[in-house]
Amino acid sequence: MWDTTKYPNATQMIEQFHSLGVRVICWVTSMVDTDSPNYQYGYDNNYYLNNGRTIKWWHGHGSFIDYTNPDVH
């Protein structure tokens, strides 16, 4: 889901990029940062690998999503 505070009209923005000849991709990471509003929910529901162990990465500190857990989807 788009963060509408950062991207109030993502569809229009992408259409504008396309009209300028810019190709757009959606990049999704396998991490949830600890300061994300939904981090605690994922932690409480065991959605992260290694019992929610956090690591430092370029975007901050976070945990890897456990895509093998069917409840995560």
Helices and strands as residue ranges (DSSP letters): H 10-19, E 31-33, H 39-44, G 49-52, E 55-57, E 60-64
